[in-house]
Amino acid sequence: MVNDLETVVKNAKCLLYADDLKLIFGVKNGADCISLQEDIDSVMRWSVENKLLFNVAKCCMAPPWDLEPLPLGLQWFFYTLFIIIVPPAIVLNFMVICIVLCGRNMRKAANYPILSLALADLLTSICNTPWNFYYLLHYNWHWLEDVWWNGLFCKVNQFLSNTFIAASVFTLLAISVDR
């Protein structure tokens, strides 16, 4: 019965090991994604029909470490953008925070949304941008797996990124509704 799996899978290479199944398929474009998803759906239908459910906790996707790096000219372009945008963002947002907090006449309710926006942008520039810049150039952060426990960094980074960006967007929304 398990040997029938090879007939169910149409696009990917199907490897069977005792009670394990591996689907191997290189994804290079959107059509490849659709083909792989069709195979996964076929395997899932097969498992339900045969009452052999998969242990979802064991399912995983191989990281894309075999992607080719960006061309050198494009890497330098991104380095230049990073240097032009991120350090000034950190310095200027820090200055806005200092001005609003230290200036006695700046501590007004009307300036608190600007303070919130500057703080969210500062935290995005510090906590999110460098790591995403590294990922943009290298397509991985496997070097962080040794430093941070079992992908905790990825989860924390994505949570903080979404939180800070949402704070910026909602602050801008509040400012625009107020004005």
Contacts in CASP RR format, 6 or more apart in sequence:
PFRMAT RR
TARGET T0000
AUTHOR 0000-0000-0000
METHOD contacts of the structure
MODEL  1
MVNDLETVVKNAKCLLYADDLKLIFGVKNGADCISLQEDIDSVMRWSVEN
KLLFNVAKCCMAPPWDLEPLPLGLQWFFYTLFIIIVPPAIVLNFMVICIV
LCGRNMRKAANYPILSLALADLLTSICNTPWNFYYLLHYNWHWLEDVWWN
GLFCKVNQFLSNTFIAASVFTLLAISVDR
1 50 0 8 1.000
1 52 0 8 1.000
2 16 0 8 1.000
2 52 0 8 1.000
3 16 0 8 1.000
4 46 0 8 1.000
5 14 0 8 1.000
5 16 0 8 1.000
5 21 0 8 1.000
5 43 0 8 1.000
5 46 0 8 1.000
6 14 0 8 1.000
6 16 0 8 1.000
8 39 0 8 1.000
8 42 0 8 1.000
8 43 0 8 1.000
8 45 0 8 1.000
8 46 0 8 1.000
9 23 0 8 1.000
9 39 0 8 1.000
9 42 0 8 1.000
9 43 0 8 1.000
10 35 0 8 1.000
10 38 0 8 1.000
10 39 0 8 1.000
10 42 0 8 1.000
11 25 0 8 1.000
11 35 0 8 1.000
11 36 0 8 1.000
11 38 0 8 1.000
11 39 0 8 1.000
12 23 0 8 1.000
12 24 0 8 1.000
12 25 0 8 1.000
12 35 0 8 1.000
12 36 0 8 1.000
12 39 0 8 1.000
13 23 0 8 1.000
13 24 0 8 1.000
13 25 0 8 1.000
14 21 0 8 1.000
14 22 0 8 1.000
14 23 0 8 1.000
15 21 0 8 1.000
15 22 0 8 1.000
15 23 0 8 1.000
15 24 0 8 1.000
20 58 0 8 1.000
21 43 0 8 1.000
21 54 0 8 1.000
23 36 0 8 1.000
23 39 0 8 1.000
23 40 0 8 1.000
23 43 0 8 1.000
25 32 0 8 1.000
25 35 0 8 1.000
25 36 0 8 1.000
25 39 0 8 1.000
26 32 0 8 1.000
26 36 0 8 1.000
27 33 0 8 1.000
27 36 0 8 1.000
44 54 0 8 1.000
47 53 0 8 1.000
47 54 0 8 1.000
63 140 0 8 1.000
63 142 0 8 1.000
64 139 0 8 1.000
64 140 0 8 1.000
65 139 0 8 1.000
65 140 0 8 1.000
65 142 0 8 1.000
67 139 0 8 1.000
69 75 0 8 1.000
69 137 0 8 1.000
69 138 0 8 1.000
69 139 0 8 1.000
70 78 0 8 1.000
70 136 0 8 1.000
70 137 0 8 1.000
75 137 0 8 1.000
78 133 0 8 1.000
78 136 0 8 1.000
78 137 0 8 1.000
82 129 0 8 1.000
82 133 0 8 1.000
86 125 0 8 1.000
86 129 0 8 1.000
86 130 0 8 1.000
86 133 0 8 1.000
89 121 0 8 1.000
89 122 0 8 1.000
89 125 0 8 1.000
89 129 0 8 1.000
90 122 0 8 1.000
90 125 0 8 1.000
90 126 0 8 1.000
93 118 0 8 1.000
93 119 0 8 1.000
93 121 0 8 1.000
93 122 0 8 1.000
93 125 0 8 1.000
94 122 0 8 1.000
96 114 0 8 1.000
96 115 0 8 1.000
96 118 0 8 1.000
97 115 0 8 1.000
97 118 0 8 1.000
97 119 0 8 1.000
97 122 0 8 1.000
99 106 0 8 1.000
100 106 0 8 1.000
100 107 0 8 1.000
100 111 0 8 1.000
100 112 0 8 1.000
100 114 0 8 1.000
100 115 0 8 1.000
100 118 0 8 1.000
101 107 0 8 1.000
101 115 0 8 1.000
113 171 0 8 1.000
113 174 0 8 1.000
113 175 0 8 1.000
113 178 0 8 1.000
114 175 0 8 1.000
116 167 0 8 1.000
116 171 0 8 1.000
117 168 0 8 1.000
117 171 0 8 1.000
117 172 0 8 1.000
117 175 0 8 1.000
119 167 0 8 1.000
120 164 0 8 1.000
120 165 0 8 1.000
120 167 0 8 1.000
120 168 0 8 1.000
120 171 0 8 1.000
121 164 0 8 1.000
121 168 0 8 1.000
123 160 0 8 1.000
123 164 0 8 1.000
124 161 0 8 1.000
124 164 0 8 1.000
124 165 0 8 1.000
124 168 0 8 1.000
127 157 0 8 1.000
127 160 0 8 1.000
127 161 0 8 1.000
127 164 0 8 1.000
128 157 0 8 1.000
128 160 0 8 1.000
128 161 0 8 1.000
128 164 0 8 1.000
131 141 0 8 1.000
131 157 0 8 1.000
132 161 0 8 1.000
134 141 0 8 1.000
135 141 0 8 1.000
141 153 0 8 1.000
141 154 0 8 1.000
144 151 0 8 1.000
144 153 0 8 1.000
144 154 0 8 1.000
145 151 0 8 1.000
147 153 0 8 1.000
148 154 0 8 1.000
148 156 0 8 1.000
END
